């Protein structure tokens, strides 16, 4: 999902994420909205229409160990994997990064 929005303007990335029919699209959209809001709050002179998604990547997060019931009273262990979604937005004109957001 983050490959679709990397390098695009913030408004265009929001439209792409709304139209994409994938399970992670709403979560990535939430992180992008948070990064845009952080940019607005940190710099009052930043124009939201000029923001560009400069970096977007996903790292592996902590794993949670769980147990699934199995036949004959046994139990199978499995791991629920989590991830960290990182989105950086920057101003198109200056290239500096006013805000970033991580979601675990």
Contact map, one row per residue, 1 for C-alpha under 8 A:
11111000000000000000000110010000000000000000000000000000000000000000000000000000000000000000000000000000
11111100000000000000000000010000000000000000000000000001110000000000000000000000000000000000000000000000
11111100000000000000000000000000000000000000000000000001100000000000000000000000000000000000000000000000
11111100000010010000000000000000000000000000000000000000000000000000000000000000000000000000000000000000
11111111000010011000000000000000000000000000000000001001000000000000000000000000000000000000000000000000
01111111000000000000000000000000000000000000000000001111000000000000000000000000000000000000000000000000
00001111100000000000000000000000000000000000000000011110000000000000000000000000000000000000000000000000
00001111110110000000000000000000000000000000000000011100000000000000000000000000000000000000000000000000
00000011111110000000000000000000000000000000000011111000000000000000000000000000000000000000000000000000
00000001111111000000000000000001000100000000000111111000000000000000000000000000000000001000000000000000
00000000111111100000000000000000000000000000000010000000000000000000000000000000000000000000000000000000
00000001111111110000000000000000000000000000000000000000000000000000000000000000000000000000000000000000
00011001111111111000000000000000000000000000000000001000000000000000000000000000000000000000000000000000
00000000011111111100000000001001000000000000000000000000000000000000000000000000000000000000000000000000
00000000001111111110000000000000000000000000000000000000000000000000000000000000000000000000000000000000
00011000000111111111000000000000000000000000000000000000000000000000000000000000000000000000000000000000
00001000000011111111000011011000000000000000000000000000000000000000000000000000000000000000000000000000
00000000000001111111000011001000000000000000000000000000000000000000000000000000000000000000000000000000
00000000000000111111100000000000000000000000000000000000000000000000000000000000000000000000000000000000
00000000000000011111110010000000000000000000000000000000000000000000000000000000000000000000000000000000
00000000000000000011111010000000000000000000000000000000000000000000000000000000000000000000000000000000
00000000000000000001111110000000000000000000000000000000000000000000000000000000000000000000000000000000
00000000000000000000111111000000000000000000000000000000000000000000000000000000000000000000000000000000
10000000000000000000011111110000000000000000000000000000000000000000000000000000000000000000000000000000
10000000000000001101111111111000000000000000000000000000000000000000000000000000000000000000000000000000
00000000000000001100001111111100000000000000000000000000000000000000000000000000000000000000000000000000
00000000000000000000000111111110000000000000000000000000000000000000000000000000000000000000000000000000
11000000000000001000000111111111000000000000000000000000000000000000000000000000000010000000000000000000
00000000000001001100000011111111100000000000000000000000000000000000000000000000000000000000000000000000
00000000000000000000000001111111110000000000000000000000000000000000000000000000000000000000000000000000
00000000000000000000000000111111111000000000000000000000000000000000000000000000000011100000000000001110
00000000010001000000000000011111111100000000000000000000000000000000000000000000000000100000000000001000
00000000000000000000000000001111111110000000000000000000000000000000000000000000000000000000000000000000
00000000000000000000000000000111111111000000000000000000000000000000000000000000000000000000000000001000
00000000000000000000000000000011111111100000000000000000000000000000000000000000000000111000000000111000
00000000010000000000000000000001111111110000000100100000000000000000000000000000000000001000000000100000
00000000000000000000000000000000111111111000000000000000000000000000000000000000000000000000000000000000
00000000000000000000000000000000011111111100000000000000000000000000000000000000000000000000000001111000
00000000000000000000000000000000001111111110010000000000000000000000000000000000000000001000000001110000
00000000000000000000000000000000000111111111011100000000000000000000000000000000000000000000000000000000
00000000000000000000000000000000000011111111000000000000000000000000000000000000000000000000000000000000
00000000000000000000000000000000000001111111000000000000000000000000000000000000000000000000000001100000
00000000000000000000000000000000000000111111110000000000000000000000000000000000000000000000000001000000
00000000000000000000000000000000000000011111110000000000000000000000000000000000000000000000000000000000
00000000000000000000000000000000000000000011111000000000000000000000000000000000000000000000000000000000
00000000000000000000000000000000000000110011111101000000000000000000000000000000000000000010000000000000
00000000000000000000000000000000000000010000111111100000000000000000000000000000000000000010000000000000
00000000010000000000000000000000000100010000011111100000000000000000000000000000000000000000000000000000
00000000111000000000000000000000000000000000001111100000000000000000000000000000000000000000000000000000
00000000110000000000000000000000000000000000011111110000000000000000000000000000000000000011100000000000
00000000110000000000000000000000000100000000001111111000000000000000000000000000000000001111000000000000
00000011110000000000000000000000000000000000000001111100000000000000000000000000000000001111000000000000
00001111110010000000000000000000000000000000000000111111000000000000000000000000000000111100000000000000
00000111000000000000000000000000000000000000000000011111000000000000000000000000000000111100000000000000
00000110000000000000000000000000000000000000000000001111100000000000000000000000000001111000000000000000
01101100000000000000000000000000000000000000000000001111110000000000000000000000000011110000000000000000
01100000000000000000000000000000000000000000000000000011111000000000000000000000000011100000000000000000
01000000000000000000000000000000000000000000000000000001111100000000000000000000001111000000000000000000
00000000000000000000000000000000000000000000000000000000111110000000000000000000001110000000000000000000
00000000000000000000000000000000000000000000000000000000011111000000000000000000111100000000000000000000
00000000000000000000000000000000000000000000000000000000001111100000000000000000111100000000000000000001
00000000000000000000000000000000000000000000000000000000000111110000000000000000111000000000000000000000
00000000000000000000000000000000000000000000000000000000000011111000000000000011110000000000000000000000
00000000000000000000000000000000000000000000000000000000000001111100000000000011100000000000000000000000
00000000000000000000000000000000000000000000000000000000000000111110000000001111000000000000000000000000
00000000000000000000000000000000000000000000000000000000000000011111000000001111000000000000000000000000
00000000000000000000000000000000000000000000000000000000000000001111100000111100000000000000000000000000
00000000000000000000000000000000000000000000000000000000000000000111110000111100000000000000000000000000
00000000000000000000000000000000000000000000000000000000000000000011111011110000000000000000000000000000
00000000000000000000000000000000000000000000000000000000000000000001111111110000000000000000000000000000
00000000000000000000000000000000000000000000000000000000000000000000111111100000000000000000000000000000
00000000000000000000000000000000000000000000000000000000000000000000011111000000000000000000000000000000
00000000000000000000000000000000000000000000000000000000000000000000111111100000000000000000000000000000
00000000000000000000000000000000000000000000000000000000000000000000111111110000000000000000000000000000
00000000000000000000000000000000000000000000000000000000000000000011111011111000000000000000000000000000
00000000000000000000000000000000000000000000000000000000000000000011110001111100000000000000000000000000
00000000000000000000000000000000000000000000000000000000000000001111000000111110000000000000000000000000
00000000000000000000000000000000000000000000000000000000000000001111000000011111000000000000000000000000
00000000000000000000000000000000000000000000000000000000000000111100000000001111100000000000000000000000
00000000000000000000000000000000000000000000000000000000000000111100000000000111110000000000000000000000
00000000000000000000000000000000000000000000000000000000000111110000000000000011111000000000000000000000
00000000000000000000000000000000000000000000000000000000000111100000000000000001111100000000000000000001
00000000000000000000000000000000000000000000000000000000011111000000000000000000111110000000000000000001
00000000000000000000000000000000000000000000000000000000011110000000000000000000011111000000000000000111
00000000000000000000000000010010000000000000000000000001111000000000000000000000001111100000000000000111
00000000000000000000000000000010000000000000000000000011110000000000000000000000000111110000000000011110
00000000000000000000000000000011001000000000000000001111100000000000000000000000000011111000000000011100
00000000000000000000000000000000001000000000000000001111000000000000000000000000000001111100000010111000
00000000010000000000000000000000001100100000000000111110000000000000000000000000000000111110000011110000
00000000000000000000000000000000000000000000000000111100000000000000000000000000000000011111001111100000
00000000000000000000000000000000000000000000011001110000000000000000000000000000000000001111111111000000
00000000000000000000000000000000000000000000000001110000000000000000000000000000000000000111111000000000
00000000000000000000000000000000000000000000000001000000000000000000000000000000000000000011111000000000
00000000000000000000000000000000000000000000000000000000000000000000000000000000000000000011111100000000
00000000000000000000000000000000000000000000000000000000000000000000000000000000000000000111111110000000
00000000000000000000000000000000000000000000000000000000000000000000000000000000000000000110011111000000
00000000000000000000000000000000000000000000000000000000000000000000000000000000000000011110001111110000
00000000000000000000000000000000000001100110000000000000000000000000000000000000000000001110000111110000
00000000000000000000000000000000001101100100000000000000000000000000000000000000000000011100000011111000
00000000000000000000000000000000001001100000000000000000000000000000000000000000000001111000000011111100
00000000000000000000000000000011011001000000000000000000000000000000000000000000000001110000000000111110
00000000000000000000000000000010000000000000000000000000000000000000000000000000000111100000000000011111
00000000000000000000000000000010000000000000000000000000000000000000000000000000000111000000000000001111
00000000000000000000000000000000000000000000000000000000000010000000000000000000011110000000000000000111
